[in-house]
Amino acid sequence: MGVAIGIDLGTDNTVVSYVDKRGRLVRFRYGEFRYDKIPSVIYFESRSEYFIGRQAQNLSMINPAAGVKNFKTHIGDPEKYSITPEEGEPFLLRSREITKLFLHKIVNSLSEELIKKFGAIDGTIGQTIITVPGNFSSTQKGETRRAARDAGLDIVKIAAEPTAALIAYSNDGVIEKNDAVILVCKIDVRSFDVSIIRRDGNMFEEIARGGDKRLGGNVFTDKLVEYILEQVNDEYDLSMPFDEDIFYVLLRSTAENTAENILCEFIDEDFVTEYVILNDGKLFEIEFARQELDELLIDPINKMTDIINQTLEQARDRGIKSVDKFVSVGESAFIPTIAEMLSRKLNRTLHYADDETYAVIFPRRRSLGL
């Protein structure tokens, strides 16, 4: 039968898990430095030679034209990526083809690990569950499944991320009632998904869904970064073409770190002071009051709230009178400022849960009849 595996194919990072002989959850660690979060990046040395993960991420920073990231977001799209490798002529690839190549590297490396741990017969890969955003279309799910099969995976099933997360959290005691209705907000770095799911014992039924694949934690960070760069520009009267100057590239990188620090610090404070390290080593002070931050970030919060309310309206049309609990998951769900502002806007408590290993829960359960 082989070893059942779960793949959380993320926009920014991919996590692969399986259960060992003792029934323990194991994160697969890829590459020379054995990272369990594999950056979803691919880099082409040539048309036939390529790297994925952390190595690809680092090489892409030096030579962006040879690398591709965020390819999961565009799976199913007819447009092709234009890639200029280090060696050879430029070429075009669809997102599905890039996903296949990315997964192929993981499958080969994982197969070697499983054979060492389980033996040549028992160590083959069996059923594979790949989680995808809740708002993926049938075409996108089909393209993901095809990419996985072309990469060497045999029995491939696709599951919606919010439902997969909820099953895992229910096992951890997050959901106490066996007949609850739960709204799951999945806030990733680059996407936002909402699902309303009804639990009946060990069965989970998705009642309604909504989302925006371009609305995630990066929108909040980007708004802060632009504000910070404007402040630096006002102070130093910079008139250069920012998008072409190396000064801007370095400054933006430090501004992103500052923005992330601000988002993480504001939960318990009404006023925050942070610093941007300029290229000459000087520190530029940025001051923020709570009201200023709320005004700056109100647009993405309103968009998230609108999506949630639209999804709730769908559920009401389908006979759901109330929601028992709001659960927030995803890489950006743990950014205090985003979670706190969304809670205030909804006037509801958001319960948080770690979703980094939820994909593997499916091979051990049959809750969705997979």
C-alpha positions in Angstrom: 0.0 0.0 0.0 2.9 2.4 0.6 3.2 5.3 3.0 0.4 7.9 2.9 1.7 11.4 2.8 0.2 14.9 3.1 1.4 17.9 1.1 0.5 21.4 2.0 1.4 23.1 -1.3 1.7 26.6 -0.1 2.1 29.8 -2.1 5.3 30.7 -0.1 6.3 27.5 1.6 5.4 23.8 1.1 5.2 21.3 4.0 5.3 17.5 3.5 4.4 15.1 6.3 3.9 11.4 6.9 3.3 9.1 9.9 6.2 6.9 10.9 6.1 3.3 12.2 5.3 4.5 15.7 2.4 6.6 14.6 4.2 9.9 15.1 3.8 12.8 12.8 7.0 13.5 10.8 7.9 16.6 8.8 9.9 15.8 5.7 13.1 17.9 5.7 14.4 18.8 2.2 17.9 19.7 1.0 21.3 20.0 2.4 20.3 21.9 5.5 17.1 19.8 6.0 14.5 22.6 6.2 11.0 21.3 6.9 9.4 24.4 5.3 10.4 24.2 1.6 10.1 27.6 -0.1 7.8 27.3 -3.1 10.4 28.6 -5.5 12.1 27.0 -8.6 15.4 28.2 -10.2 16.7 27.0 -13.6 20.4 26.6 -14.3 19.3 25.3 -17.7 16.2 24.0 -19.3 16.8 20.5 -17.8 18.8 21.4 -14.6 17.0 23.2 -11.8 16.8 23.7 -8.0 13.9 24.1 -5.7 13.4 25.4 -2.1 15.9 27.4 -0.1 18.7 27.1 -2.7 16.3 28.3 -5.5 15.2 31.2 -3.3 18.7 32.4 -2.7 19.8 32.0 -6.4 16.6 33.9 -7.5 17.6 36.9 -5.4 20.8 37.1 -7.5 19.3 36.3 -10.9 15.4 36.8 -10.8 15.0 36.0 -14.5 15.9 32.4 -13.9 13.6 31.8 -11.0 9.8 31.5 -10.4 7.8 31.9 -7.2 4.1 32.1 -6.4 3.4 29.7 -9.2 0.6 27.9 -7.3 -1.5 31.1 -7.4 -1.6 30.9 -11.2 -2.1 27.2 -11.7 -4.9 26.7 -14.2 -4.1 30.0 -16.0 -3.3 29.7 -19.7 -0.5 32.3 -19.5 3.1 31.0 -19.4 6.1 32.1 -17.4 9.0 33.5 -19.4 12.2 32.0 -18.0 15.8 33.0 -18.8 18.1 30.3 -17.4 21.8 30.7 -16.6 22.6 28.6 -19.6 20.8 28.2 -22.9 17.9 30.0 -24.6 14.9 31.4 -22.8 11.8 29.2 -22.7 8.1 29.3 -21.6 6.4 27.1 -19.0 2.8 27.0 -17.6 2.3 27.0 -13.8 1.2 23.3 -13.9 4.5 22.3 -15.6 6.4 24.3 -12.9 4.4 22.6 -10.2 5.2 19.2 -11.7 8.9 19.9 -11.7 8.8 21.3 -8.1 7.0 18.2 -6.8 9.2 15.9 -8.8 12.3 17.0 -6.8 10.4 16.5 -3.5 9.0 13.1 -4.6 12.5 11.8 -5.5 14.1 13.0 -2.2 11.2 11.8 -0.1 11.2 8.3 -1.7 14.8 7.9 -0.7 14.0 8.8 2.9 11.0 6.5 3.1 12.9 3.5 1.6 15.6 4.0 4.3 13.0 4.1 7.1 10.4 1.6 5.9 12.3 -0.7 3.6 12.2 -1.1 -0.2 8.7 -2.6 -0.3 6.9 -0.7 2.5 8.7 2.6 1.8 6.9 3.4 -1.5 4.6 6.5 -1.5 1.0 5.5 -1.3 -2.0 7.8 -1.1 -1.1 11.5 -1.4 -3.4 14.2 -0.1 -2.6 17.7 -1.4 -4.4 20.7 0.2 -5.3 23.7 -1.9 -7.1 27.0 -1.2 -10.8 26.7 -0.6 -11.7 28.9 -3.6 -9.7 26.8 -6.1 -11.9 26.1 -9.1 -12.4 22.6 -10.5 -9.9 23.4 -13.3 -7.3 24.5 -10.7 -7.8 21.3 -8.7 -7.6 19.2 -11.8 -4.4 20.9 -12.9 -2.9 20.4 -9.4 -3.8 16.7 -9.5 -2.3 16.3 -13.0 0.9 18.0 -12.0 1.2 15.7 -9.0 0.7 12.6 -11.1 3.1 13.7 -13.7 5.6 14.2 -10.9 5.4 10.5 -10.0 2.7 10.4 -7.4 0.1 7.7 -8.0 -3.1 8.0 -5.8 -3.6 11.8 -5.5 -6.6 13.4 -3.8 -7.2 17.1 -3.4 -8.7 18.6 -0.2 -9.7 22.2 0.7 -7.3 23.8 3.2 -9.9 25.2 5.6 -11.7 21.9 5.9 -8.4 20.0 6.3 -7.3 22.4 9.0 -10.6 22.1 10.9 -10.4 18.3 11.0 -6.9 18.6 12.5 -8.0 21.2 15.0 -11.0 19.1 16.0 -8.7 16.3 16.9 -6.7 18.7 19.1 -9.9 19.6 21.1 -10.3 23.1 19.6 -13.9 22.3 18.6 -15.7 20.9 21.6 -19.2 20.2 20.1 -19.7 17.3 17.7 -22.5 19.2 15.9 -21.0 22.7 15.6 -20.9 25.2 12.7 -17.5 26.8 12.4 -16.2 29.6 10.2 -12.6 29.2 9.2 -10.6 32.2 8.0 -7.3 31.2 6.4 -5.0 34.2 6.2 -1.9 33.3 4.3 0.9 35.6 3.1 -0.8 36.1 -0.3 -4.3 34.8 -0.1 -7.5 34.9 2.1 -10.0 32.0 2.2 -13.2 31.7 4.2 -15.2 28.5 4.7 -18.2 27.7 6.8 -18.2 24.1 7.8 -20.8 22.0 9.6 -19.5 19.2 11.8 -21.6 16.2 12.5 -19.6 13.8 14.7 -16.6 12.8 12.5 -18.1 14.2 9.3 -17.4 17.6 8.0 -19.5 19.4 5.3 -18.6 22.7 3.7 -21.7 24.9 3.5 -20.3 28.1 2.0 -17.0 29.5 0.9 -15.4 32.8 -0.2 -12.0 34.4 -0.6 -9.6 36.5 -2.5 -6.3 34.9 -3.8 -4.6 38.2 -3.8 -5.5 39.4 -0.3 -3.2 38.3 2.4 -0.7 39.4 5.0 1.5 40.8 2.3 -1.1 43.5 1.6 -0.7 44.8 5.1 3.0 44.7 5.0 3.1 46.5 1.6 1.0 49.3 2.9 3.3 49.9 5.8 6.4 49.6 3.6 5.1 52.3 1.2 4.3 54.6 4.1 7.8 54.1 5.6 9.4 54.8 2.2 7.4 58.0 1.8 8.6 59.1 5.3 12.2 58.4 4.3 11.7 60.2 1.0 10.2 63.3 2.7 13.1 63.5 5.1 15.9 63.1 2.6 14.2 64.5 -0.5 15.0 61.5 -2.7 14.1 62.1 -6.3 15.7 59.1 -8.0 13.7 56.5 -9.9 13.1 54.2 -6.9 12.1 51.1 -8.9 15.5 51.1 -10.7 18.0 52.1 -8.1 19.9 49.7 -5.9 19.5 52.1 -3.0 15.8 51.5 -3.2 16.1 47.7 -3.4 18.2 47.7 -0.1 16.0 50.3 1.6 12.8 48.4 0.8 14.3 45.2 2.3 15.0 46.9 5.6 11.6 48.7 5.5 9.9 45.3 5.1 11.6 44.1 8.3 10.5 47.3 10.1 6.9 46.8 8.9 6.7 43.3 10.1 8.1 44.4 13.5 5.4 47.1 13.7 2.6 44.6 12.9 3.8 42.2 15.6 4.3 44.9 18.3 1.0 46.8 18.2 -1.3 44.3 19.9 -0.5 45.5 23.4 0.6 49.0 22.7 -1.2 52.3 21.7 2.0 53.8 20.4 5.0 52.2 18.7 8.5 53.5 17.7 10.6 51.5 15.2 13.7 52.1 13.2 14.8 51.7 9.6 18.4 51.0 8.9 19.5 53.2 6.0 22.3 52.2 3.6 24.8 54.4 5.4 24.1 52.6 8.6 22.1 55.5 10.1 18.8 54.8 11.9 15.6 56.5 10.7 12.9 56.6 13.3 9.3 55.7 12.5 6.5 56.6 15.0 3.0 55.1 14.9 -0.1 55.7 17.0 -2.9 53.1 17.1 -5.3 55.4 15.2 -2.8 56.0 12.4 -2.2 52.3 11.9 -6.0 51.6 11.9 -6.5 54.2 9.2 -3.6 52.9 7.1 -4.8 49.3 7.2 -8.6 49.8 7.2 -9.0 49.0 3.4 -7.7 45.4 3.5 -9.6 44.8 6.8 -12.8 46.0 5.3 -12.2 43.7 2.3 -11.7 40.7 4.5 -14.8 41.6 6.6 -16.9 42.0 3.4 -15.8 38.5 2.2 -16.7 37.0 5.6 -20.1 38.7 5.7 -20.8 37.5 2.1 -19.9 33.9 3.1 -22.2 34.2 6.1 -25.0 35.3 3.9 -24.5 32.3 1.6 -24.7 30.0 4.7 -27.9 31.8 5.9 -29.4 31.2 2.4 -28.6 27.5 2.9 -30.3 27.2 6.3 -27.5 28.0 8.7 -28.9 30.4 11.4 -25.7 30.9 13.5 -22.0 30.1 13.7 -20.7 28.6 16.9 -17.0 29.5 16.5 -14.6 31.6 14.4 -11.3 29.9 13.8 -8.3 31.7 12.2 -5.5 29.8 10.5 -2.6 30.5 8.1 0.9 32.0 8.2 -0.4 35.6 8.6 -3.2 34.7 11.0 -0.7 35.0 13.8 0.3 38.6 13.0 -1.3 40.3 16.1 -2.3 43.5 14.4 -4.3 41.7 11.6 -6.0 39.3 14.0 -6.9 42.1 16.5 -8.3 44.5 13.9 -10.3 41.7 12.3 -11.7 40.6 15.7 -12.8 44.2 16.5 -14.4 44.7 13.1 -16.3 41.4 13.3 -17.1 41.9 17.0 -16.1 38.2 17.4 -13.3 36.3 19.1 -11.0 34.6 16.7 -9.6 31.3 17.9 -6.2 30.5 16.6 -4.7 27.2 15.7 -1.4 26.1 14.1 -2.0 24.7 10.7 1.5 23.8 9.7 1.0 20.0 9.8 -2.7 19.6 9.1 -2.3 18.1 5.7 -1.2 14.8 7.0 -4.4 14.3 9.0 -6.2 13.1 6.0 -4.3 9.8 5.4 -5.3 8.8 9.0 -9.0 9.7 8.7 -11.9 9.1 6.4 -14.0 12.0 7.6 -14.6 13.3 4.1 -14.8 9.9 2.4 -11.5 10.5 0.6 
